[in-house]
Amino acid sequence: MTLGSAGNTQGPALHILEVAKQYTVMYICGDDYDEEEPVLSQWVAVKGENRFFAESPEALLGLVCIYEALGNDWNKYSSYDTEHIFQRDPSYLL
């Protein structure tokens, strides 16, 4: 199975957020522009006191999953060593 982020993955991401994970999801449109406080277009997921913001439903689901997996200490992995990832040979994907 191969899956990549595309137009047809927004629906499943939103379904998981709203139905499976019980978040309230909203879309804030950048057209609501205020010169003093510019607002970017972004997706928002809210549950209790937790609020997540992202540029796509897929990214929003990813942030929720990060928080659910790591909790309030999610940021301690910001310096996770990724060098081994960049050294991998992607030719096996072809």
Secondary structure, DSSP 8 states (H G I E B T S, - for coil): -----SGGGHHHHHHIIIIIS--EEEEE-TTS--SSS----EEEEEETTEEEEESSHHHHHHHHHHHHHHGGGGGGGTT---HHHHTS-GGGG-
